[in-house]
Amino acid sequence: MKMLPCPICGTRNLAEFLYYGVRRSMPDPTQCSDAEWARHLFFRQGAAGVKEEWWCHLPCNEWFAIRRDTATDEILGSARMGDPT
């Protein structure tokens, strides 16, 4: 059974969480070119390695970031929105 750390409720079963995707910065849509905006929307780096991801713990509705090594599936840290991971 896979467990994830919720910053509010502690370690819980993966079934209680919603994965939202890799955390990445967004270019300013009013300042970037169409090509830069398209690259942001449609092209992602899929290589295995350490990534920051957005997750939500559904019972408490807490959105937070998890730092995870996608090659080993090891959780390296978690933090609430606005806190460093």
C-alpha positions as CSV (number, residue, x, y, z in Angstrom):
1,M,0.0,0.0,0.0
2,K,1.4,3.4,-1.0
3,M,1.3,6.1,1.6
4,L,1.7,9.9,1.1
5,P,2.4,12.6,3.7
6,C,-0.3,15.2,4.1
7,P,1.0,18.3,5.9
8,I,-2.2,18.6,7.9
9,C,-3.3,15.0,8.6
10,G,0.0,13.1,8.4
11,T,0.7,10.0,6.4
12,R,-2.3,8.6,4.6
13,N,-3.3,6.0,1.9
14,L,-2.7,7.1,-1.7
15,A,-6.4,6.6,-2.5
16,E,-7.2,9.8,-0.5
17,F,-5.1,12.0,-2.8
18,L,-5.5,13.7,-6.1
19,Y,-2.4,14.1,-8.3
20,Y,-2.5,17.4,-10.2
21,G,0.9,17.4,-12.0
22,V,4.4,18.6,-12.0
23,R,4.9,22.0,-10.4
24,R,6.4,24.4,-12.9
25,S,6.5,28.2,-13.5
26,M,4.2,29.7,-16.0
27,P,5.4,32.4,-18.4
28,D,3.6,35.7,-18.5
29,P,0.9,35.2,-21.3
30,T,0.9,38.9,-22.1
31,Q,4.7,39.0,-22.6
32,C,5.7,35.7,-24.1
33,S,5.5,34.7,-27.8
34,D,3.0,32.2,-29.1
35,A,5.8,29.6,-29.5
36,E,6.8,30.0,-25.8
37,W,3.2,29.8,-24.7
38,A,2.6,26.6,-26.8
39,R,5.8,25.1,-25.4
40,H,4.5,25.8,-21.8
41,L,1.1,24.2,-22.6
42,F,2.1,21.2,-24.7
43,F,5.7,20.2,-24.1
44,R,6.8,18.6,-20.8
45,Q,10.0,17.0,-19.6
46,G,9.2,13.4,-18.9
47,A,12.6,12.2,-17.9
48,A,12.8,10.4,-14.6
49,G,14.4,12.3,-11.7
50,V,13.5,14.5,-8.9
51,K,10.3,16.5,-9.5
52,E,8.1,18.8,-7.5
53,E,4.4,17.8,-7.9
54,W,1.1,19.3,-6.8
55,W,-1.2,17.0,-4.8
56,C,-4.5,17.5,-2.9
57,H,-5.5,15.5,0.2
58,L,-9.2,15.2,-0.6
59,P,-10.6,14.6,3.0
60,C,-9.1,17.9,4.3
61,N,-8.9,19.6,0.8
62,E,-5.3,20.7,1.4
63,W,-3.2,21.4,-1.7
64,F,0.5,20.9,-1.2
65,A,3.7,20.1,-3.0
66,I,5.6,16.8,-2.8
67,R,9.3,16.5,-3.9
68,R,9.6,13.0,-5.4
69,D,12.2,11.0,-7.2
70,T,10.2,9.5,-10.1
71,A,13.0,7.0,-10.9
72,T,12.7,5.4,-7.4
73,D,9.3,6.7,-6.4
74,E,10.9,7.9,-3.1
75,I,9.2,10.9,-1.4
76,L,11.9,13.4,-0.5
77,G,9.7,16.0,1.2
78,S,6.3,17.8,1.3
79,A,5.2,21.3,2.1
80,R,2.0,23.3,2.1
81,M,1.4,25.9,-0.6
82,G,3.8,28.8,-0.2
83,D,6.3,26.8,2.0
84,P,9.5,25.5,0.5
85,T,9.6,21.7,-0.1
